[in-house]
Amino acid sequence: MYDDRRQREYSRERSRREAPRREAARSRDAYRADNYRRESQRRESQRREPTSRYERRREYERRRKQQMRRLRNRVIIVTALILVVVLVIVLLTTAFKGCGGSSKDKEALSVAATSKVEATTAKDDEDEDIDEFPTEYTNEDFIAPKIDDDNSNGTMSNSLYIWNNSAFELFYGDKDIAKNYANLINTAQKKLGSDINLYSMIVPNHTEMGLPERLKNTSGGADTASQAEYIKNAYTAMNSKVHPVNVYNALSEHCNEYIYFHSDHHWTGLGAYYAYAAFMEQIDQTPLNLSDCEEKEISGFEGSFLNLVSSGVDSDTVHYWEFPYNAPMTVTDSDGEKTNYDSPYCSYADSGSFTYSVFLYGDNPLTVIKSSSENTSDEKIFVVHESYGNAMIPYLTNNFKEVYAVDFRDWNGNIKEFCEKNDITNVLFLNGVMSSGTADQVEMMKSLL
């Protein structure tokens, strides 16, 4: 018995002494298990998580789109519920009025409903005026150019047609595209109101005025649309309060002169002058006489087409005319910084690919020219344009005391507010045919209204 008791005491003492070690072992095991679990979770997270910046970006976009879809669905559900509630209220109100209302109340309700329908229709037709169209333009209103033709054939190269040492940009506008631009102009007229004279000038490009008709089809190699037809459709779709400016005929009459560049998509200073003169004739103004100006020229202009073709196209010479009067210009850049110049022409422009920047010192959000010409009226004009307008805008200083021009691709103001602030009563949309037929550029112009 004594031995058994000693054995039990020994076992208890041993258990008591080993208890801390067993507890420490359990803690180590628990710690190791916890570490193993955390490590497994980390590895699983890494496996699921995108491993590259691109994948993380995709995952972020996926989650963002998922959140947007959820938000959109909630908005749709809430909106639908609101509409249902409103509809129920309207139906109940109408039912009560129909049962006990007077004839006068019913008549008022009918008038209100009619007004609502008319307002909705006006909203739907905001971009077009279907009530007041001018006399439809016909083919007789456009003089076909008689282009000198040596009966040679051309070739296509990088979307350009090369013929007679010139590159031609093909045009694919149709009636629907023309109507889209007309809707822009009609919307502008409605926004600006009757106190402002609105003019629209669509300028045909070199293909229309420099490429013989025999080549403007599939068999000739230059499958391009008729710009006369396009401009005719656009002008016909403009309402009677808009003043379309037909410069097509003026350019057609001078089509064999140097009115477009060989290597660039723009017209020359001379081509722009003929368009300006046609505009002045339409508004009963006397155009600037180039013989009263000093002609300048810069040779070696390598236009935008030379980026697409390496041979077969001549370089160009840029001509401009310095005026017999002062026309200081202020240019505001995209940062709001203003720069003053003595003239709308950059006298130090040189040969190369940027020679066209001699006009207005290139593309700028806002350009203001003030004229001291004796021929100016007290009126001002606001021109919405792209780079085609650069070559023509300086001539306007002969007839308007202040000329304001905005390049719609960079300016972000509001046309009506600007005109009201500066007492401007004339607005001209001056764009090349390619810009007028480009949907995103039309949207840029519409954002200024």
C-alpha positions as CSV (number, residue, x, y, z in Angstrom):
1,M,0.0,0.0,0.0
2,Y,2.8,2.3,0.8
3,D,4.3,1.7,-2.6
4,D,1.0,2.4,-4.3
5,R,0.6,5.6,-2.4
6,R,4.1,6.7,-3.4
7,Q,3.3,5.8,-6.9
8,R,0.2,8.0,-7.0
9,E,2.0,10.9,-5.3
10,Y,4.8,10.6,-7.8
11,S,2.3,10.6,-10.7
12,R,0.5,13.7,-9.4
13,E,3.8,15.5,-8.9
14,R,4.9,14.6,-12.3
15,S,1.6,15.7,-13.8
16,R,1.8,19.0,-11.9
17,R,5.4,19.6,-13.2
18,E,4.5,18.7,-16.8
19,A,1.4,20.8,-16.9
20,P,3.2,24.0,-18.0
21,R,5.0,22.1,-20.7
22,R,1.7,20.6,-21.9
23,E,0.1,24.0,-21.9
24,A,3.0,25.5,-23.8
25,A,2.8,22.7,-26.3
26,R,-0.9,23.3,-26.8
27,S,-0.3,27.0,-27.2
28,R,2.4,26.3,-29.8
29,D,0.1,24.0,-31.6
30,A,-2.7,26.5,-31.6
31,Y,-0.3,29.2,-32.8
32,R,1.0,27.0,-35.6
33,A,-2.6,26.2,-36.6
34,D,-3.6,29.8,-36.6
35,N,-0.5,30.7,-38.6
36,Y,-1.3,27.9,-41.0
37,R,-4.9,29.1,-41.4
38,R,-3.8,32.7,-41.9
39,E,-1.2,31.7,-44.5
40,S,-3.7,29.6,-46.3
41,Q,-6.1,32.5,-46.4
42,R,-3.4,34.8,-47.6
43,R,-2.4,32.4,-50.4
44,E,-6.0,32.0,-51.4
45,S,-6.5,35.7,-51.4
46,Q,-3.4,36.1,-53.6
47,R,-4.7,33.4,-55.9
48,R,-8.0,35.2,-56.3
49,E,-6.7,38.7,-56.4
50,P,-5.5,40.1,-59.8
51,T,-1.7,39.8,-59.9
52,S,-0.9,42.6,-62.3
53,R,-1.8,46.2,-62.5
54,Y,-3.8,45.6,-65.7
55,E,-5.8,42.8,-64.0
56,R,-6.4,44.9,-60.9
57,R,-7.7,47.7,-63.1
58,R,-10.0,45.2,-64.8
59,E,-11.2,43.9,-61.5
60,Y,-11.8,47.5,-60.3
61,E,-13.7,48.3,-63.5
62,R,-15.8,45.1,-63.1
63,R,-16.7,46.0,-59.5
64,R,-17.5,49.6,-60.5
65,K,-19.7,48.6,-63.3
66,Q,-21.4,46.1,-61.0
67,Q,-22.1,48.9,-58.5
68,M,-23.3,51.2,-61.3
69,R,-25.7,48.5,-62.5
70,R,-27.0,48.1,-59.0
71,L,-27.4,51.8,-58.6
72,R,-29.1,52.1,-62.0
73,N,-31.5,49.3,-61.2
74,R,-32.4,51.0,-57.9
75,V,-33.0,54.3,-59.7
76,I,-35.2,52.6,-62.3
77,I,-37.2,50.8,-59.6
78,V,-37.7,54.0,-57.6
79,T,-38.6,56.0,-60.7
80,A,-41.0,53.4,-61.8
81,L,-42.7,53.4,-58.3
82,I,-42.9,57.2,-58.4
83,L,-44.5,57.2,-61.9
84,V,-47.0,54.5,-60.8
85,V,-47.9,56.7,-57.8
86,V,-48.3,59.8,-59.9
87,L,-50.3,57.9,-62.5
88,V,-52.7,56.6,-59.8
89,I,-53.1,60.1,-58.4
90,V,-53.8,61.5,-61.8
91,L,-56.3,58.8,-62.6
92,L,-58.1,59.3,-59.3
93,T,-58.2,63.0,-59.7
94,T,-59.5,62.7,-63.3
95,A,-62.1,60.3,-62.2
96,F,-63.4,62.5,-59.4
97,K,-63.4,65.6,-61.7
98,G,-65.1,63.5,-64.4
99,C,-67.9,62.6,-62.0
100,G,-68.5,65.8,-60.2
101,G,-66.5,68.6,-62.0
102,S,-68.0,71.4,-63.9
103,S,-67.7,71.8,-67.7
104,K,-65.3,74.6,-67.1
105,D,-63.0,72.3,-65.1
106,K,-63.2,69.7,-67.8
107,E,-62.3,72.3,-70.5
108,A,-59.3,73.5,-68.4
109,L,-58.2,69.9,-68.0
110,S,-58.4,69.4,-71.7
111,V,-56.4,72.6,-72.4
112,A,-53.8,71.5,-69.9
113,A,-53.5,68.1,-71.5
114,T,-53.2,69.6,-75.0
115,S,-50.5,72.0,-73.8
116,K,-48.6,69.1,-72.3
117,V,-48.7,67.2,-75.6
118,E,-47.6,70.3,-77.5
119,A,-44.8,70.9,-75.0
120,T,-43.7,67.2,-75.4
121,T,-43.8,67.5,-79.2
122,A,-41.8,70.7,-79.1
123,K,-39.2,69.0,-76.9
124,D,-39.0,66.1,-79.3
125,D,-38.5,68.4,-82.2
126,E,-36.1,70.7,-80.5
127,D,-33.4,70.1,-83.0
128,E,-35.5,70.8,-86.1
129,D,-38.1,73.3,-87.3
130,I,-40.6,71.6,-89.5
131,D,-42.9,74.6,-89.8
132,E,-40.8,77.2,-91.5
133,F,-38.6,75.9,-94.3
134,P,-37.3,78.2,-97.1
135,T,-37.8,77.5,-100.8
136,E,-36.2,74.2,-101.6
137,Y,-32.8,74.5,-103.2
138,T,-32.4,72.8,-106.6
139,N,-29.5,71.7,-108.8
140,E,-29.9,75.0,-110.7
141,D,-28.8,76.9,-107.5
142,F,-25.4,75.2,-107.7
143,I,-23.0,75.9,-110.6
144,A,-21.0,72.8,-111.5
145,P,-17.3,73.5,-111.7
146,K,-15.6,73.3,-115.1
147,I,-12.4,71.7,-114.1
148,D,-9.3,71.6,-116.4
149,D,-8.8,67.9,-117.3
150,D,-5.8,66.3,-119.0
151,N,-7.8,63.0,-119.2
152,S,-5.2,61.1,-117.0
153,N,-6.2,58.7,-114.3
154,G,-5.3,58.8,-110.6
155,T,-4.7,56.2,-107.9
156,M,-5.9,55.6,-104.3
157,S,-3.2,55.8,-101.6
158,N,-4.1,55.6,-97.9
159,S,-7.7,56.8,-98.3
160,L,-6.6,59.7,-100.5
161,Y,-7.0,60.0,-104.3
162,I,-3.8,61.2,-106.0
163,W,-4.3,63.0,-109.3
164,N,-2.4,65.7,-111.2
165,N,0.2,66.1,-108.3
166,S,-2.6,66.8,-105.8
167,A,-4.2,64.7,-103.0
168,F,-8.0,64.6,-102.6
169,E,-9.9,63.7,-99.5
170,L,-13.1,61.8,-100.4
171,F,-16.5,62.7,-99.0
172,Y,-19.3,60.3,-98.1
173,G,-22.0,62.5,-96.6
174,D,-25.6,61.7,-97.5
175,K,-29.1,63.3,-96.9
176,D,-29.4,62.1,-93.4
177,I,-26.0,63.5,-92.4
178,A,-26.9,66.8,-94.1
179,K,-30.2,66.9,-92.1
180,N,-28.3,66.3,-88.8
181,Y,-26.1,69.4,-89.4
182,A,-29.2,71.4,-90.4
183,N,-30.9,70.3,-87.1
184,L,-27.8,71.8,-85.3
185,I,-28.2,75.1,-87.1
186,N,-32.0,75.1,-86.5
187,T,-31.4,74.5,-82.8
188,A,-28.9,77.3,-82.7
189,Q,-31.4,79.7,-84.3
190,K,-34.0,78.8,-81.7
191,K,-31.6,79.3,-78.9
192,L,-30.2,82.6,-80.2
193,G,-33.6,84.0,-81.0
194,S,-34.8,86.5,-83.6
195,D,-32.6,89.4,-82.4
196,I,-29.5,87.7,-83.8
197,N,-28.9,87.1,-87.5
198,L,-27.7,83.5,-88.0
199,Y,-25.7,82.5,-91.1
200,S,-24.5,79.1,-92.1
201,M,-21.6,78.6,-94.5
202,I,-20.7,75.0,-95.6
203,V,-17.4,75.0,-97.6
204,P,-16.9,72.3,-100.2
205,N,-13.4,70.7,-100.3
206,H,-10.8,70.3,-103.1
207,T,-12.3,67.0,-104.3
208,E,-15.5,68.8,-105.3
209,M,-13.7,71.7,-107.0
210,G,-10.5,70.1,-108.3
211,L,-11.3,66.5,-109.4
212,P,-13.1,66.0,-112.8
213,E,-16.5,64.4,-112.7
214,R,-15.4,61.4,-114.7
215,L,-13.2,60.3,-111.8
216,K,-15.8,60.8,-109.0
217,N,-17.2,57.3,-109.2
218,T,-16.3,53.7,-108.8
219,S,-15.0,53.2,-112.3
220,G,-12.9,56.4,-112.1
221,G,-11.4,55.3,-108.8
222,A,-12.6,58.2,-106.6
223,D,-15.9,57.0,-105.3
224,T,-17.1,60.1,-103.6
225,A,-20.5,61.7,-102.9
226,S,-21.7,64.9,-104.5
227,Q,-21.0,67.8,-102.1
228,A,-23.4,70.1,-104.1
229,E,-26.2,67.6,-103.3
230,Y,-25.2,67.4,-99.7
231,I,-25.0,71.2,-99.2
232,K,-28.4,71.5,-101.1
233,N,-30.0,69.0,-98.7
234,A,-28.5,70.7,-95.6
235,Y,-29.6,74.2,-96.7
236,T,-33.1,73.0,-97.6
237,A,-33.6,71.5,-94.2
238,M,-32.7,74.8,-92.4
239,N,-35.6,76.9,-91.3
240,S,-36.5,80.2,-92.9
241,K,-35.0,82.2,-90.1
242,V,-31.5,80.9,-90.9
243,H,-29.5,82.5,-93.7
244,P,-27.5,79.9,-95.7
245,V,-24.5,81.3,-97.5
246,N,-23.8,79.7,-100.9
247,V,-20.1,79.9,-101.4
248,Y,-20.2,76.9,-103.7
249,N,-20.8,79.0,-106.8
250,A,-18.1,81.5,-106.1
251,L,-15.5,78.7,-105.7
252,S,-16.9,76.9,-108.7
253,E,-16.3,80.0,-110.9
254,H,-12.7,80.1,-109.8
255,C,-12.1,76.3,-109.6
256,N,-9.0,76.4,-111.9
257,E,-7.3,79.0,-109.8
258,Y,-5.1,78.3,-106.7
259,I,-8.0,78.1,-104.3
260,Y,-7.0,74.8,-102.5
261,F,-3.7,73.4,-101.5
262,H,-2.2,70.3,-103.2
263,S,-0.8,68.8,-100.1
264,D,-3.3,69.9,-97.4
265,H,-7.0,69.6,-96.7
266,H,-7.6,73.4,-96.3
267,W,-8.4,76.0,-98.9
268,T,-5.9,78.8,-99.7
269,G,-6.1,82.4,-98.7
270,L,-7.5,83.2,-102.2
271,G,-10.2,80.5,-102.0
272,A,-11.2,81.9,-98.6
273,Y,-11.3,85.4,-100.1
274,Y,-13.8,84.3,-102.8
275,A,-16.1,82.8,-100.1
276,Y,-15.8,86.0,-98.0
277,A,-16.7,88.1,-101.0
278,A,-19.8,86.0,-101.7
279,F,-20.8,86.4,-98.1
280,M,-20.5,90.2,-98.3
281,E,-22.5,90.3,-101.5
282,Q,-25.3,88.4,-99.8
283,I,-25.5,90.9,-96.9
284,D,-25.1,93.9,-99.2
285,Q,-21.6,94.8,-98.0
286,T,-18.6,95.9,-100.1
287,P,-15.8,93.3,-99.8
288,L,-12.2,94.1,-99.3
289,N,-10.3,94.8,-102.5
290,L,-7.1,92.7,-102.5
291,S,-5.4,95.2,-104.8
292,D,-5.5,97.6,-101.8
293,C,-3.5,95.1,-99.8
294,E,0.1,93.9,-99.8
295,E,0.5,90.3,-100.9
296,K,2.8,88.1,-99.0
297,E,3.8,84.5,-99.6
298,I,5.6,81.6,-97.9
299,S,6.8,78.7,-100.0
300,G,7.6,75.2,-98.9
301,F,4.3,74.4,-97.1
302,E,4.1,70.6,-96.6
303,G,0.5,70.0,-95.7
304,S,-1.3,67.2,-93.7
305,F,-1.6,64.9,-96.7
306,L,2.1,64.4,-96.9
307,N,1.8,62.4,-93.6
308,L,-0.1,59.8,-95.6
309,V,1.6,59.8,-99.0
310,S,5.3,60.0,-99.7
311,S,5.3,60.9,-103.4
312,G,3.1,62.2,-106.2
313,V,2.0,65.3,-104.4
314,D,3.5,68.8,-104.7
315,S,4.3,71.0,-101.8
316,D,2.5,74.4,-101.6
317,T,2.9,78.2,-101.2
318,V,0.8,80.1,-98.7
319,H,-0.4,83.5,-99.8
320,Y,-1.9,86.1,-97.5
321,W,-2.7,89.8,-97.8
322,E,-1.7,92.5,-95.2
323,F,-4.5,95.1,-94.8
324,P,-4.2,98.8,-95.4
325,Y,-5.7,99.4,-91.9
326,N,-4.9,98.2,-88.4
327,A,-6.5,95.1,-87.1
328,P,-5.0,94.2,-83.7
329,M,-5.9,90.7,-82.4
330,T,-6.2,89.1,-78.9
331,V,-6.0,85.4,-78.6
332,T,-7.1,83.5,-75.5
333,D,-5.7,80.0,-75.0
334,S,-7.2,77.0,-73.3
335,D,-5.7,78.1,-69.9
336,G,-7.3,81.6,-70.2
337,E,-4.1,83.3,-70.9
338,K,-4.4,86.3,-73.4
339,T,-1.8,87.2,-76.0
340,N,-2.0,90.4,-78.1
341,Y,-0.8,90.7,-81.7
342,D,-0.6,93.6,-84.1
343,S,-2.2,91.6,-86.9
344,P,-4.3,88.4,-87.6
345,Y,-1.4,87.2,-89.7
346,C,1.8,85.6,-88.2
347,S,4.5,87.4,-90.2
348,Y,7.2,85.1,-88.9
349,A,5.5,81.9,-90.1
350,D,8.0,79.7,-92.0
351,S,8.0,76.8,-94.4
352,G,7.3,73.3,-93.2
353,S,4.2,71.5,-91.9
354,F,2.8,74.5,-89.8
355,T,2.8,77.2,-92.5
356,Y,-1.0,77.3,-92.5
357,S,-0.7,78.8,-88.9
358,V,0.1,82.1,-90.6
359,F,-3.7,82.6,-90.4
360,L,-4.8,83.7,-86.9
361,Y,-1.5,82.2,-85.4
362,G,-3.1,78.7,-85.7
363,D,-6.1,77.2,-83.8
364,N,-7.2,79.0,-80.7
365,P,-10.2,78.7,-78.4
366,L,-11.1,82.4,-78.7
367,T,-9.9,85.1,-81.1
368,V,-10.9,88.8,-81.0
369,I,-10.0,91.2,-83.8
370,K,-10.8,94.9,-83.7
371,S,-10.7,96.8,-86.9
372,S,-9.9,100.4,-87.8
373,S,-11.1,100.0,-91.4
374,E,-13.2,102.9,-92.8
375,N,-15.6,100.4,-94.3
376,T,-16.7,98.8,-91.0
377,S,-20.2,99.2,-89.7
378,D,-21.0,99.4,-86.0
379,E,-21.9,95.8,-86.0
380,K,-20.0,92.8,-84.6
381,I,-19.9,89.2,-85.7
382,F,-19.3,86.0,-83.9
383,V,-17.9,83.0,-85.9
384,V,-18.1,79.4,-84.9
385,H,-15.5,77.5,-86.9
386,E,-12.7,74.9,-87.1
387,S,-9.4,75.5,-88.9
388,Y,-11.2,76.1,-92.3
389,G,-12.3,79.4,-90.8
390,N,-8.8,80.6,-90.0
391,A,-8.1,81.8,-93.5
392,M,-11.4,83.7,-94.0
393,I,-12.0,85.3,-90.6
394,P,-9.3,88.1,-91.1
395,Y,-11.2,89.5,-94.1
396,L,-14.3,90.1,-92.0
397,T,-12.4,93.0,-90.3
398,N,-13.1,95.1,-93.4
399,N,-16.8,95.1,-92.7
400,F,-17.3,94.5,-88.9
401,K,-15.7,96.6,-86.2
402,E,-15.2,93.6,-84.0
403,V,-14.8,90.0,-85.0
404,Y,-15.1,87.3,-82.4
405,A,-14.1,83.7,-83.4
406,V,-14.3,80.5,-81.4
407,D,-12.9,77.2,-82.5
408,F,-15.6,74.9,-81.3
409,R,-13.1,72.1,-80.6
410,D,-11.5,74.0,-77.8
411,W,-13.9,76.7,-76.6
412,N,-16.4,75.7,-73.9
413,G,-18.5,78.8,-73.4
414,N,-22.2,79.5,-74.3
415,I,-22.8,81.3,-77.6
416,K,-26.0,83.1,-76.6
417,E,-24.5,84.3,-73.2
418,F,-21.4,85.5,-75.0
419,C,-23.3,87.4,-77.6
420,E,-25.5,89.1,-75.1
421,K,-22.5,90.1,-73.0
422,N,-20.7,91.6,-76.0
423,D,-23.7,93.1,-77.9
424,I,-23.2,90.8,-80.9
425,T,-26.0,90.6,-83.4
426,N,-24.5,88.4,-86.1
427,V,-23.4,84.8,-85.8
428,L,-21.8,82.7,-88.6
429,F,-21.3,79.0,-88.5
430,L,-18.3,78.5,-90.9
431,N,-17.3,74.9,-91.4
432,G,-15.7,72.7,-94.0
433,V,-18.0,70.0,-95.5
434,M,-16.0,67.3,-93.7
435,S,-16.6,68.8,-90.3
436,S,-20.3,69.4,-91.0
437,G,-20.6,65.7,-91.8
438,T,-18.8,64.4,-88.7
439,A,-21.2,63.5,-85.9
440,D,-18.8,64.1,-83.0
441,Q,-17.9,67.6,-84.2
442,V,-21.6,68.4,-84.7
443,E,-22.1,67.4,-81.0
444,M,-19.2,69.6,-80.0
445,M,-21.0,72.6,-81.6
446,K,-24.3,71.6,-80.1
447,S,-22.7,71.7,-76.6
448,L,-22.1,75.4,-77.0
449,L,-25.8,76.3,-77.4
